[in-house]
Amino acid sequence: MSTGKDSSRSSSDETVHVENHDAEKHQVASIASTGNIETRENCHYWDGYLDEEYVDKKHPKIIRNLRHMFFSAYRRLFTLTFVTNMSVFIALTATHRAHTGNIAHAVVTNFAVSILVRQEYIINLLFDIFTALPKSAPLFFRRTSARIFHFGGLHSACSISGTIWSILFVAMATREYVHGLSPISLATLVVAWVILALLLIILVFAYPTMRHRFHDYFEWTHRFLGWTAVALFWALIVLFSNDGRKPGENLGHACVRNPAFWLLCAITSSIILPWLRLRKIEVRSVRLSKHASRLYLDYTPYSTGTTIKLTHSPLKEWHGFAAIPEPDSGKNEFSVVVSRAGDWTSRVIDNPPTKLWVRGIPTSGVLRIVPMFRRMILVATGSGVGPCVHAIFEGHTPVRLLWTSPNVRETFGDELVDQILRYAPDTVIYDTRKHGRPDLVKLILKMVKEFDAEAVAIVSNQPLTEKVVYGLNSRGIPAYVYPTETMVNEVLFVTPMIRPTETSPSFRYLPRSIHLPSGNTT
């Protein structure tokens, strides 16, 4: 078993594999990569872990809930952005300095930030900057820098703030038109009202409950109504500039001296750019089981923790998946694992495609932060193992994987499982079909303590993620959760020394097949 001072990929005197239905295959895979292996059959890594005591929860329950549930990093960023907007909003309206000109600038500025922060090149740039800290940097700074994946709070706050500013713009424009206080035309007013209606519809379907319940409608409204709103914003800028241009000034000059014109140029470019890289590529499909399939692609370079977007119908839907490297292929090939989770994934598994559409560039995800840490625990349920594989294969950071799923080999195939065991021979594979549902928090604490890990990353479904995050946070282990607005949660926990002192009820969960969020729906 690995200790805190050993490398996760170095030779070990003893490796325990926890998948009993094919012990011989496990032993062969382990011996091939570690050389001197002793396999103990009928012995599991987790034996006796439930007898270990929990760390005491810190602070009263109300304080714990406020700190670790309500005031997450995502919500703090959202609150800071939203409160800043509303402070300016109140200041302008209370002092009667608000007019349609500066309100229009506030509208477009908020939507520019909201859209640009979701742009693939901007996301990759942010991750390049915030993950540039070396392993030698103090853990506090690396921990703080790793919060970059909470940028979704900025997107949400600016979208809502922009809509509120739009309401104020429409109200003041209507008042000025009715009372003849400004030269605003009827056409300008009508376009402004239509834009506001579109924004409100988009917001309704972006509300978390509506988004999860009617996800297809969320994507369609975000994409098609969003495009329509951008086109109408162009019309509004032209009409508004025409209404307010000086005598003798031509329309073109009136537009370019309006800051909103240049912000709208940035918005439009951000939306168009990924579609310029739209293409149909060949894929090689390998059906792993009735529950999963593996698609092989080689169309573009990629890096640790990146995702790609695939579809049959570019205008209808997009599905994001983690890129898994193929180090043994000798080519720039990578693959993605598709697990049965809905109509589209079922179609891919039951009718293996030979060609699929791709768009944009591979985009950084939360596991891009792995190289920042000296040692990590990676936790995956079901097909959540996909994002973890690249970090394992690259080997920049010693990692240990905990993979919980029913019937791992039957579901995901021998090739993927053997590859993982070859690069991470001390992987713990917990078969939930055979062993039931684990107390995942306690099992993670055991692995963190023994592996001397600086951080833990988990890729799982939302209900499990929330329970694990709270279970660690409430015991004084800093946890950084991927925003719940996405379809899958990727979580980073930075862990101090753990001293068990109490027992606690087990957390229970149902493993689900998952895939990564597609990111910008535009």
C-alpha positions as CSV (number, residue, x, y, z in Angstrom):
1,M,0.0,0.0,0.0
2,S,1.4,3.4,-0.9
3,T,2.5,5.7,1.9
4,G,2.5,9.5,2.1
5,K,6.1,9.6,0.9
6,D,5.9,7.3,-2.1
7,S,5.0,8.3,-5.6
8,S,1.7,6.9,-6.8
9,R,3.4,5.5,-9.9
10,S,6.6,4.1,-8.2
11,S,7.2,0.4,-7.5
12,S,5.5,-0.9,-4.4
13,D,5.8,-3.9,-2.2
14,E,2.1,-4.5,-2.0
15,T,-0.8,-3.5,-4.1
16,V,-4.4,-4.4,-3.2
17,H,-6.9,-4.5,-6.1
18,V,-10.5,-4.4,-5.1
19,E,-12.2,-5.9,-8.1
20,N,-12.7,-9.6,-7.3
21,H,-14.6,-10.9,-10.3
22,D,-11.4,-10.9,-12.4
23,A,-8.5,-11.0,-10.0
24,E,-6.1,-12.6,-12.4
25,K,-6.4,-9.7,-14.9
26,H,-5.8,-7.2,-12.2
27,Q,-2.7,-9.0,-11.1
28,V,-1.3,-9.2,-14.6
29,A,-2.0,-5.5,-15.2
30,S,-0.3,-4.5,-11.9
31,I,2.7,-6.8,-12.3
32,A,3.3,-5.4,-15.8
33,S,3.7,-1.9,-14.5
34,T,5.2,-2.4,-11.0
35,G,7.3,-5.5,-11.2
36,N,7.2,-6.8,-7.6
37,I,3.6,-7.2,-6.6
38,E,2.0,-9.2,-3.9
39,T,-1.8,-9.6,-4.4
40,R,-3.9,-10.4,-1.4
41,E,-7.1,-12.1,-2.5
42,N,-10.3,-11.7,-0.5
43,C,-8.9,-8.5,1.1
44,H,-10.2,-5.1,0.2
45,Y,-8.6,-1.7,0.7
46,W,-11.7,-0.5,2.6
47,D,-11.9,-3.3,5.1
48,G,-12.5,-1.8,8.5
49,Y,-12.8,1.8,7.3
50,L,-16.2,2.2,8.9
51,D,-14.7,1.5,12.3
52,E,-12.5,4.6,12.0
53,E,-13.8,7.7,13.7
54,Y,-14.8,11.0,12.0
55,V,-13.2,14.3,12.5
56,D,-15.3,16.6,14.7
57,K,-17.6,19.0,12.9
58,K,-16.6,22.6,13.5
59,H,-18.9,25.4,14.5
60,P,-22.7,25.3,15.3
61,K,-24.9,23.9,12.6
62,I,-26.3,27.3,11.5
63,I,-22.8,28.7,11.0
64,R,-21.7,25.6,9.2
65,N,-24.6,25.8,6.8
66,L,-24.1,29.5,6.1
67,R,-20.4,29.1,5.5
68,H,-20.3,25.9,3.6
69,M,-23.6,25.8,1.7
70,F,-24.9,29.4,1.2
71,F,-21.5,31.3,1.0
72,S,-19.8,29.0,-1.6
73,A,-17.1,30.6,-3.7
74,Y,-19.5,30.6,-6.7
75,R,-22.1,32.5,-4.6
76,R,-19.6,34.9,-3.2
77,L,-18.4,35.8,-6.7
78,F,-22.1,36.1,-7.8
79,T,-23.0,38.3,-4.8
80,L,-20.0,40.6,-5.2
81,T,-20.8,41.2,-8.9
82,F,-24.5,41.6,-8.3
83,V,-24.2,43.8,-5.3
84,T,-21.7,46.0,-7.2
85,N,-24.1,46.4,-10.0
86,M,-27.1,47.1,-7.8
87,S,-25.1,49.7,-5.8
88,V,-24.4,51.6,-9.0
89,F,-28.0,51.1,-10.0
90,I,-29.3,52.6,-6.7
91,A,-26.7,55.4,-6.7
92,L,-27.7,56.6,-10.3
93,T,-31.4,56.4,-9.7
94,A,-31.4,58.0,-6.2
95,T,-29.3,60.9,-7.4
96,H,-31.3,61.3,-10.7
97,R,-28.1,60.9,-12.8
98,A,-29.5,57.9,-14.7
99,H,-30.3,58.5,-18.3
100,T,-30.7,56.2,-21.3
101,G,-27.2,56.7,-22.5
102,N,-25.3,55.5,-19.4
103,I,-27.9,52.8,-18.7
104,A,-27.4,51.4,-22.2
105,H,-23.6,51.2,-21.5
106,A,-24.3,49.3,-18.2
107,V,-26.6,46.8,-20.1
108,V,-24.1,46.0,-22.8
109,T,-21.1,45.9,-20.5
110,N,-22.8,43.3,-18.3
111,F,-23.7,41.1,-21.2
112,A,-20.3,41.5,-22.7
113,V,-18.7,40.2,-19.5
114,S,-21.3,37.4,-19.2
115,I,-20.6,36.1,-22.7
116,L,-16.9,36.6,-22.9
117,V,-16.3,34.8,-19.6
118,R,-17.9,31.7,-21.3
119,Q,-15.8,32.0,-24.4
120,E,-13.5,29.0,-24.9
121,Y,-10.4,31.0,-25.6
122,I,-11.1,33.2,-22.5
123,I,-11.7,30.1,-20.3
124,N,-8.4,28.5,-21.4
125,L,-6.6,31.8,-20.9
126,L,-8.0,32.1,-17.3
127,F,-6.9,28.6,-16.5
128,D,-3.5,29.2,-18.0
129,I,-3.0,32.2,-15.7
130,F,-4.5,30.8,-12.5
131,T,-2.9,27.3,-12.8
132,A,0.6,28.7,-13.6
133,L,1.6,28.5,-9.9
134,P,4.4,25.9,-9.3
135,K,4.1,23.1,-6.8
136,S,6.7,25.0,-4.7
137,A,4.3,27.9,-4.1
138,P,2.6,28.0,-0.7
139,L,-0.5,25.8,-0.5
140,F,-2.7,28.8,0.5
141,F,-2.0,30.5,-2.8
142,R,-2.4,27.4,-4.9
143,R,-5.7,26.7,-3.1
144,T,-6.9,30.2,-3.8
145,S,-5.8,30.1,-7.4
146,A,-7.6,26.8,-7.9
147,R,-10.9,28.6,-7.4
148,I,-10.9,29.7,-11.0
149,F,-13.5,27.1,-12.0
150,H,-16.1,29.2,-10.1
151,F,-16.1,31.8,-12.9
152,G,-19.7,30.8,-13.7
153,G,-20.8,33.0,-10.8
154,L,-19.6,36.0,-12.8
155,H,-21.5,34.8,-15.9
156,S,-24.8,34.4,-13.9
157,A,-24.5,37.7,-12.0
158,C,-23.8,39.7,-15.1
159,S,-26.6,38.1,-17.0
160,I,-29.1,38.9,-14.3
161,S,-27.7,42.4,-13.7
162,G,-27.8,43.1,-17.4
163,T,-31.5,42.2,-17.5
164,I,-32.3,44.4,-14.6
165,W,-30.4,47.3,-16.2
166,S,-32.5,46.5,-19.4
167,I,-35.7,46.9,-17.4
168,L,-34.5,50.3,-16.2
169,F,-33.5,51.3,-19.8
170,V,-36.9,50.3,-21.2
171,A,-38.8,52.1,-18.4
172,M,-36.8,55.4,-18.9
173,A,-37.0,55.2,-22.7
174,T,-40.7,54.7,-22.5
175,R,-41.1,57.6,-20.1
176,E,-38.9,59.9,-22.3
177,Y,-40.8,58.9,-25.5
178,V,-44.3,59.4,-23.9
179,H,-43.4,62.8,-22.4
180,G,-41.2,63.9,-25.3
181,L,-38.2,64.3,-23.1
182,S,-35.7,63.0,-25.6
183,P,-35.6,62.3,-29.4
184,I,-36.0,58.5,-28.9
185,S,-38.0,57.1,-31.8
186,L,-40.8,54.6,-31.7
187,A,-38.7,52.0,-33.5
188,T,-36.0,52.2,-30.8
189,L,-38.6,51.8,-28.1
190,V,-40.2,48.7,-29.8
191,V,-36.8,47.0,-30.3
192,A,-35.9,47.6,-26.7
193,W,-39.1,46.0,-25.5
194,V,-38.6,43.0,-27.7
195,I,-35.1,42.5,-26.4
196,L,-36.3,42.7,-22.8
197,A,-39.0,40.1,-23.5
198,L,-36.3,37.8,-25.0
199,L,-34.0,38.3,-22.0
200,L,-36.7,37.5,-19.5
201,I,-37.6,34.2,-21.3
202,I,-33.9,33.2,-21.3
203,L,-33.7,34.0,-17.6
204,V,-36.8,31.9,-16.8
205,F,-35.3,28.8,-18.5
206,A,-31.9,29.4,-17.0
207,Y,-33.3,29.2,-13.5
208,P,-31.8,25.9,-12.0
209,T,-35.1,24.1,-11.6
210,M,-36.3,25.0,-15.1
211,R,-32.9,24.3,-16.5
212,H,-32.7,20.7,-15.1
213,R,-36.4,20.0,-15.8
214,F,-36.4,21.4,-19.4
215,H,-32.8,21.3,-20.4
216,D,-33.4,21.1,-24.1
217,Y,-35.6,24.3,-23.9
218,F,-32.8,25.9,-21.9
219,E,-30.3,25.2,-24.6
220,W,-32.6,26.4,-27.4
221,T,-33.7,29.6,-25.7
222,H,-30.1,30.4,-24.8
223,R,-28.9,29.8,-28.3
224,F,-31.7,31.0,-30.6
225,L,-33.2,33.7,-28.5
226,G,-29.7,34.8,-27.5
227,W,-28.7,35.1,-31.1
228,T,-31.9,37.0,-31.9
229,A,-31.2,39.4,-28.9
230,V,-27.7,40.1,-30.2
231,A,-29.1,40.9,-33.7
232,L,-31.7,43.2,-32.1
233,F,-29.0,44.8,-29.9
234,W,-27.2,45.8,-33.2
235,A,-30.5,47.3,-34.5
236,L,-30.9,49.1,-31.1
237,I,-27.4,50.6,-31.2
238,V,-27.9,51.9,-34.7
239,L,-31.4,53.3,-34.0
240,F,-30.3,54.8,-30.6
241,S,-27.2,56.3,-32.2
242,N,-29.3,57.8,-35.0
243,D,-31.7,59.3,-32.5
244,G,-29.0,61.0,-30.5
245,R,-26.5,62.0,-33.3
246,K,-25.4,65.6,-33.5
247,P,-26.6,67.9,-36.4
248,G,-24.5,67.2,-39.5
249,E,-22.9,64.0,-38.0
250,N,-23.2,60.9,-40.1
251,L,-24.6,57.7,-38.7
252,G,-21.4,55.7,-38.9
253,H,-19.5,58.2,-36.8
254,A,-22.3,58.4,-34.3
255,C,-22.2,54.6,-33.9
256,V,-18.4,54.2,-33.5
257,R,-18.2,56.9,-30.8
258,N,-20.7,54.9,-28.8
259,P,-18.8,52.5,-26.4
260,A,-21.7,50.0,-26.6
261,F,-20.8,49.6,-30.3
262,W,-17.4,48.2,-29.6
263,L,-18.6,46.0,-26.7
264,L,-21.2,44.6,-29.1
265,C,-18.4,43.8,-31.6
266,A,-16.7,41.8,-28.9
267,I,-19.9,40.0,-28.0
268,T,-20.6,39.1,-31.7
269,S,-17.0,37.9,-32.3
270,S,-17.1,35.8,-29.2
271,I,-20.3,34.0,-30.4
272,I,-19.1,33.6,-34.0
273,L,-15.6,32.4,-33.3
274,P,-16.4,28.8,-32.1
275,W,-18.7,28.3,-35.1
276,L,-15.9,29.1,-37.5
277,R,-14.3,25.9,-36.2
278,L,-17.4,23.8,-36.9
279,R,-16.5,20.6,-38.8
280,K,-17.6,17.0,-39.2
281,I,-14.9,14.5,-38.3
282,E,-14.5,10.8,-38.5
283,V,-14.8,8.8,-35.2
284,R,-14.0,5.2,-34.4
285,S,-16.6,3.7,-32.1
286,V,-16.0,0.8,-29.8
287,R,-19.1,-0.5,-27.9
288,L,-17.9,-1.3,-24.3
289,S,-21.3,-2.7,-23.1
290,K,-25.0,-1.9,-23.4
291,H,-24.3,0.9,-21.0
292,A,-21.3,2.6,-22.5
293,S,-19.3,3.3,-25.6
294,R,-15.8,4.7,-26.4
295,L,-15.2,7.1,-29.3
296,Y,-11.7,7.6,-30.7
297,L,-10.8,10.9,-32.3
298,D,-7.6,12.6,-33.5
299,Y,-8.6,15.9,-35.0
300,T,-6.9,18.4,-32.7
301,P,-4.3,18.7,-29.9
302,Y,-5.5,18.8,-26.3
303,S,-4.2,19.1,-22.8
304,T,-4.9,17.9,-19.3
305,G,-8.4,18.4,-18.0
306,T,-9.9,19.5,-21.3
307,T,-13.4,18.8,-22.7
308,I,-14.7,18.7,-26.3
309,K,-18.2,19.1,-27.6
310,L,-19.9,16.6,-29.9
311,T,-23.2,16.3,-31.7
312,H,-25.2,14.9,-34.6
313,S,-27.1,18.2,-35.0
314,P,-25.1,21.4,-34.6
315,L,-28.1,23.7,-34.2
316,K,-30.0,21.4,-31.9
317,E,-27.8,20.2,-29.1
318,W,-24.2,19.8,-27.9
319,H,-22.7,17.4,-25.4
320,G,-19.4,17.9,-23.7
321,F,-17.0,15.0,-22.8
322,A,-13.6,14.7,-21.2
323,A,-10.7,14.0,-23.5
324,I,-8.9,10.8,-22.6
325,P,-5.4,10.4,-24.0
326,E,-4.2,7.3,-25.8
327,P,-0.5,7.1,-24.8
328,D,-0.1,3.7,-26.5
329,S,-1.4,4.6,-29.9
330,G,1.7,6.5,-31.0
331,K,-0.6,9.2,-32.6
332,N,-2.3,12.4,-31.4
333,E,-5.3,10.3,-30.7
334,F,-7.7,10.6,-27.8
335,S,-11.0,9.1,-26.8
336,V,-14.2,9.9,-24.9
337,V,-16.4,7.6,-22.9
338,V,-20.1,7.9,-23.5
339,S,-22.4,6.5,-20.8
340,R,-26.1,6.0,-21.3
341,A,-27.7,9.0,-19.7
342,G,-30.4,10.2,-22.1
343,D,-31.7,10.1,-25.7
344,W,-28.5,11.3,-27.4
345,T,-26.1,9.1,-25.5
346,S,-28.4,6.1,-26.0
347,R,-28.3,6.8,-29.7
348,V,-24.5,6.9,-29.8
349,I,-24.3,3.6,-27.9
350,D,-27.0,1.7,-29.8
351,N,-26.1,3.1,-33.3
352,P,-22.3,3.7,-33.2
353,P,-21.5,6.8,-35.3
354,T,-18.7,7.0,-37.9
355,K,-18.9,10.8,-38.1
356,L,-19.8,13.5,-35.6
357,W,-19.8,17.3,-35.6
358,V,-17.3,19.1,-33.4
359,R,-17.1,22.9,-32.6
360,G,-14.6,25.2,-31.2
361,I,-11.5,24.1,-29.3
362,P,-10.9,21.7,-26.4
363,T,-11.8,23.7,-23.3
364,S,-10.2,23.6,-19.8
365,G,-12.1,22.0,-17.0
366,V,-11.6,21.8,-13.3
367,L,-9.0,19.0,-13.4
368,R,-6.7,21.3,-15.3
369,I,-5.6,22.3,-11.7
370,V,-4.1,18.8,-11.0
371,P,-0.5,19.8,-11.9
372,M,-0.6,22.5,-9.3
373,F,-0.5,20.0,-6.4
374,R,2.1,17.6,-5.1
375,R,-0.2,14.7,-4.5
376,M,-3.9,14.2,-5.2
377,I,-6.8,11.8,-4.6
378,L,-9.1,11.5,-7.6
379,V,-12.6,10.3,-7.0
380,A,-15.0,9.2,-9.7
381,T,-18.4,7.5,-9.9
382,G,-19.4,5.8,-13.1
383,S,-18.2,7.5,-16.3
384,G,-16.9,10.4,-14.2
385,V,-13.6,8.5,-14.5
386,G,-13.2,10.1,-17.9
387,P,-11.9,13.5,-16.7
388,C,-9.5,11.7,-14.2
389,V,-7.8,9.5,-16.8
390,H,-5.7,12.2,-18.5
391,A,-4.2,13.3,-15.2
392,I,-3.4,9.7,-14.4
393,F,-1.7,9.0,-17.8
394,E,0.3,12.3,-17.8
395,G,1.8,11.6,-14.5
396,H,2.8,15.2,-13.6
397,T,1.3,14.8,-10.2
398,P,1.2,11.5,-8.1
399,V,-2.4,10.6,-7.9
400,R,-4.5,7.8,-6.4
401,L,-7.9,7.0,-7.9
402,L,-11.1,5.9,-6.1
403,W,-13.5,4.7,-8.7
404,T,-17.0,3.6,-7.5
405,S,-19.4,2.0,-10.0
406,P,-21.4,-1.2,-10.5
407,N,-19.7,-3.8,-12.7
408,V,-16.8,-1.7,-13.8
409,R,-15.3,-4.1,-16.3
410,E,-18.6,-5.2,-17.8
411,T,-19.6,-1.6,-18.2
412,F,-16.4,0.1,-19.3
413,G,-14.4,-2.7,-20.8
414,D,-11.0,-4.4,-20.0
415,E,-9.0,-2.0,-22.2
416,L,-9.8,1.2,-20.2
417,V,-9.7,-0.5,-16.8
418,D,-6.3,-2.2,-17.6
419,Q,-4.9,1.1,-18.9
420,I,-5.8,2.8,-15.6
421,L,-4.3,0.0,-13.5
422,R,-1.1,0.1,-15.5
423,Y,-0.6,3.8,-14.9
424,A,-2.1,3.9,-11.4
425,P,-1.7,0.3,-10.0
426,D,-2.9,1.3,-6.5
427,T,-6.3,2.4,-7.9
428,V,-9.2,1.5,-5.6
429,I,-12.2,0.1,-7.6
430,Y,-15.3,-0.2,-5.4
431,D,-18.0,-2.3,-7.0
432,T,-21.2,-0.9,-5.7
433,R,-23.2,-3.8,-7.1
434,K,-21.2,-6.3,-4.9
435,H,-20.4,-4.2,-1.9
436,G,-23.3,-1.8,-1.6
437,R,-23.1,2.0,-1.2
438,P,-20.0,3.2,0.7
439,D,-19.7,6.0,3.2
440,L,-17.7,7.9,0.6
441,V,-16.7,10.8,2.9
442,K,-15.1,8.4,5.4
443,L,-13.4,6.4,2.6
444,I,-11.9,9.6,1.1
445,L,-10.6,10.7,4.5
446,K,-8.9,7.4,4.9
447,M,-7.2,7.7,1.5
448,V,-6.2,11.3,2.0
449,K,-4.5,10.5,5.3
450,E,-2.6,7.5,4.0
451,F,-1.6,9.1,0.7
452,D,-0.7,12.4,2.3
453,A,-2.6,14.2,-0.4
454,E,-2.8,17.9,-0.8
455,A,-6.0,17.9,-2.6
456,V,-8.9,15.7,-3.7
457,A,-10.9,16.0,-6.9
458,I,-14.2,14.3,-7.4
459,V,-16.3,13.9,-10.5
460,S,-19.8,12.8,-9.8
461,N,-23.5,13.6,-9.8
462,Q,-24.8,16.7,-8.0
463,P,-26.6,15.0,-5.0
464,L,-23.5,13.0,-4.1
465,T,-21.2,15.9,-4.6
466,E,-23.1,18.2,-2.3
467,K,-23.0,15.6,0.5
468,V,-19.3,14.9,0.1
469,V,-18.5,18.6,0.0
470,Y,-20.5,19.3,3.1
471,G,-19.1,16.3,4.9
472,L,-15.5,17.5,4.3
473,N,-16.1,21.2,4.7
474,S,-17.9,20.8,8.0
475,R,-14.9,19.0,9.4
476,G,-12.5,21.8,8.6
477,I,-11.3,20.5,5.2
478,P,-11.5,23.3,2.6
479,A,-13.7,22.3,-0.3
480,Y,-14.1,23.9,-3.7
481,V,-17.2,22.8,-5.5
482,Y,-17.8,23.2,-9.2
483,P,-21.0,25.3,-9.6
484,T,-24.2,23.3,-9.4
485,E,-25.5,25.2,-12.5
486,T,-23.6,22.7,-14.6
487,M,-24.8,19.2,-15.5
488,V,-21.9,17.5,-13.6
489,N,-20.0,18.6,-10.5
490,E,-16.3,18.5,-10.4
491,V,-15.0,19.3,-6.9
492,L,-11.6,20.2,-5.5
493,F,-10.9,19.7,-1.8
494,V,-7.7,20.9,-0.2
495,T,-7.0,18.9,2.8
496,P,-5.1,19.6,6.1
497,M,-3.9,16.9,8.5
498,I,-6.9,14.8,9.6
499,R,-7.4,13.5,13.1
500,P,-10.4,11.3,13.4
501,T,-12.4,11.9,16.6
502,E,-16.0,10.9,16.0
503,T,-18.3,8.6,14.1
504,S,-21.0,9.8,11.8
505,P,-23.8,8.3,9.7
506,S,-22.9,7.1,6.3
507,F,-23.7,9.2,3.3
508,R,-25.6,7.2,0.7
509,Y,-25.9,7.8,-3.0
510,L,-26.9,6.3,-6.3
511,P,-24.1,6.3,-8.9
512,R,-25.3,7.7,-12.2
513,S,-23.9,8.0,-15.7
514,I,-22.7,11.5,-16.4
515,H,-21.0,13.6,-19.0
516,L,-19.4,17.0,-18.8
517,P,-21.3,20.2,-19.4
518,S,-21.1,21.7,-22.9
519,G,-20.1,25.1,-21.6
520,N,-21.2,28.1,-23.7
521,T,-24.5,27.2,-25.3
522,T,-24.1,30.0,-27.9
